[in-house]
């Protein structure tokens, strides 16, 4: 399999989508609200971004499946499925905060093997595949690696919001972790996972994720030497309660504290 070709195609999908999404950013665009247990906005930027990605995939790889947050599932015949979140962090998007990202993953037989996280307003794109992980910041491409040798008590942690931890068990898990680390930050959405892969943070986690929230980030994290797991036994490529760390030892220590 030519992972470079597929990765370049995924990056091109991200570039095409940013042309559709950015005209709606910081323009106070109209907001619709999806049925959800909490306020869940969607904009025409979300929909336009996914439409162009799906169109380009169907033209290049008509036998590939597609699973997108806005337009659902198209079954494929090849064993490959593209998993899409055109704007991960729409709440940040509608507030004008550049903490949102376009997430594009390619799954092969149920496993994410290529991932792209694009933040076009900042000009930063992270991507990964079985050969490694990289950051493209305004045209300068560098390989990325996770930070290792950090103990749990010295670690910097990111999660989107405590509101995601809806059960008493998950709330206790987050509280246990917060008491055991140096720093816990909120509001980064997918950015936290990419910054962890690049060695700027040590742990990133969220509860109740969907496949399109995490799939693109797994190849980036693993390509950078990080590890992906769960504190309640869910399967990360399918979503659920996902925690990622810069090293296996740190992941094991974090999960042990959360389950204590």
N, C-alpha and C positions, 0 to 999 in steps of 0.2 A: 504494500500500500504506500502510495506517495503522500506521506504526511505533509510535506512541504507544500505541495500543490493544494491539498485540502485546506491547510492553514491559511495560505494566501487567499484562497477563495473566501474563507470565513472573514478574514480581515477586509476584503473588498465588500462583503455584505455589510459590515459595520460602517464602512465609509459611505456606502450608498444610503444607508439608513440615516446617517447624521444629516444629510442634505434635506431629508424629509422631516426630521424631528426638530432641528435647531430653530426653524422659523416660528415655532410655537413656544420656545423657551423665553421667559421673562417678557411675554407679551400679554399676560393675563388672559390666556386663551380660555374658551368655554370648558367647563368641567362637567362631566357626567359622573354619577356615583353608582358603582356596582353593588348588588346585594351582598352584604357581608356582615360579620359580627361587629365590625368597626368601620369608620368612614374610609371608603376605598375608592379614591378618585381614578378617573381615566380621561385622557384628553385625545384630541384628534392627532396629536403628535405620537401617542402610543400606537394608534391604529395605522397611521400613515407609515410609520417606521416598520411595522410588521408586514404591511402589504408589499412594500418594495423588496423586503428580504424574501418573502415567500415567492414573489414573482421571479426573482433571479434564481432561486433554488429550483423551481419548477422548470425553468428554461434550461438550466445546466444539468441537473440531475433529476429528471422526471420520475425515476423509480425510487427516489429517496422519500422517506416519511418526513412529516413536519408536525411538531407539537408546539404551538404558540399560545401565549397567554391570552391574546385578544381574539384569535380566530380558530382556536381549537386544534383538533387532530386531523391530519391527512395520513391515511395508512400508506405505507410504502411496500416495496417488493424486494428490496436490496439488502435488508439487514441494517441499513443506515437510517438514522432519524435525526433531523435537526430540531433542537429544542431552543425556543426563542423567548426572550423577554425584551421587547423593544425599549421600554423604559422601566428598569428596576429602580424603585424609589420614586414613584410618581408623586408622593407627598412632598418630597424635596423639590421635585420638578415644579410643582404648582406654587411653591413658596419662593422660587427663584434661587434655590440653593444648588450648587453644582455637585451634589453628593449622589446624583442619579447616574445610571449607566445603562448602556445597551449590552445585553448578554446573549451570546450566540454559542451554542454547543453542538458538536456532532457526536452522536452516540453510535457505537458499533456493537450490535448484539446486546444492548442494554447498558453499556459502559461508556461514559463520556471520554473521548479520546482527543478531541480538539476543543479548545475553549478560547473565547475572546470576550474581554470586558473593555468597552470603549466609553470614555468620557470626552466627547468632542468639544465641549465648551472650554474645558481646561486644556485640551490638546494632548490627552494621555490615553494610551491604549496598551493593555496588558494582553498577552496571549501565550498559550502553552499547547504542547502536544507531546507524544512519547519521547521526543528528543530533548525537551527542555522547556524553559519559560523565559519570556522577554518582556521588556517594557519599551514602548515607542513613545517618547515624550517629544512632541513637536518635531518629529523627523529623526531624532537621535535614538538609535536602538541599542539597548544593552541587555545582556542576560541578567536574570534576577535569581537570588538565592534567599532562602529563609534564614533567619537569625537562629543560631543554635547555642547551646551551652548556657541558656538562661533558665534559672529555677523558677518555680511557680510564684514564689514570693516577690520576685523581681520582674515579673512579666507585665506587659501592657496588653490590654484586652479590649476588643470592640464588639458591641452588639447593637442592633438597630434601636430597640426600645424595650423596656420591661413589659410593655403591654402585650408583647408576643408570647410571654410566658403565662399562659392562661390557666393552667392547672396549679393546684397547691404544690404538687411535687416539683413542677418545673420552676415555680417561684422560689422554693427552698433551694433548688439546685443553683439558680443564679445568685441568690444571696450567699450561699456557701462559697461560691467561686469569688464573688466580690470581696469577701472578707479575707481571702487567701492570696490576692494579687496586689501588685503595686498600684495599678491604674486601670480603671474601667471607664470607657468612653461610649457614648450613645450617638446615634444619628448617622452612621456612615454607610448603612446598607451594604451593597456589594463592594464598595470601596475598601471597607475594613479587611475583607478577605484578600483583596489584591495587595494592599499595603502589608499585610502579614506575609504574603508570598514574597514580597520585595525586601523583607527584613526590617521593616520599620515598626512593626508590632509583632506580638508573639502568639496571640490566640485570637481567633474570630469565631463567633458562634451566633446562631439564631434558632429560635423555636418555630415549629409549624411551617417550615419552608416547603415550597413546591419544587418539582424537578427543574422548572425554568428559572428558579431563584438561585440554584446551586450548581446545576450541571456545567455551565460554562466555567465556573471557578475551580472545579476539581482538577482539570488538566493543568491549569496555571499553578495551583498550589503544589500538586504532585511533581510537576515539571521543575519547580523551584526547590524540591527537596522536602516539602512539607508533607503532612499526613492529615487525613480526613477521617472522622469517626462520628459517633453519636453517644450521648449519655443515657439513652433509653433503648438502644437496640434497633433503631430504625436504620434503613438502608440509604445512605446519603445520596446516591445518584437518583433516588426516587423522591428525595426530600425528607421531611420530618425534622427532628431535632438534631441539627448538625453542628459539630464543633471541629475546628481545624487548628493545628498548631505547627510550630516550626520544627519540631522534632518528635519522635515517638515517645521519648521519656516525658516530655512536657505534656503531651496529649494524655498519656496515662495518668499523670499526676492530677491534671485538671478534672478528668472524669472521676477519679477516685474521690476527690473532694466534693464534687457535685452529687455523687451518689451516697455520701456519708450521712 
